[in-house]
Amino acid sequence: MGTKKQQTRGLFITLEGVEGSGKSTQIRHLAKVLIHAGYRVLQTREPGGTSTAEAIRRILLTASSHERVTPQAEALLILAARCQHVTHVIRPALEYSTVVLCDRFSDSTFAYQGFGRDLDLKWLQAANTVATDGLTPHLTLVLDLPVSVGLARRRADRGQQNRLDRETERFHRKVRRGFLALAAKEPHRITIVNANRPAREVRDELTEIVVGWVARHHHRPRRTR
């Protein structure tokens, strides 16, 4: 069933990485470049992408300190949001030959809730398969940098602080190790990009990777302008 569901007309590209890696800025640039090149593009994020998923996002990022969100509850909320997102936004866009750019997806769940929270990876992978109905990104780019650098970037912007930003450095180091382990396991899908350098250099490398990859793999007609 998973193999059948994975067959789509569009392309599904995800950006991943630790806090402060610059994913949101870079994904906006990639969307502009691909649109200018004539592709139909959808830019979205996780948790989020639908009204229900965005409501879950607010719960996850602003949960009261008086009631600890358990790792299991956190994972299940993320997977519920993902199910809505895939069903109502991502898969329909892919069926319409769209290039979907998503800020975080399943790999974040495995890195944060699996490696970071120590939840069982096999359980997470099985539950994620149910939530996504077998959908896997075609290409994933992990923006990698030292945890201390990423957290310093986030904490410099006080208006953007959330519950995850306030986690310990030890937690975030485990998450980073998780992303690197996932990339080592699936090198055909996941590419590591050094994000510990000027944003322009990161942008140029990402643009070269993504534009070239889409040109090779997008077999449907481009969007007419």
Summary of the structure (lengths in Angstrom):
residues: 225
radius of gyration: 16.9
end to end distance: 36.6
largest distance: 52.9
contacts: 724
relative contact order: 0.21
helix: 57%
strand: 12%
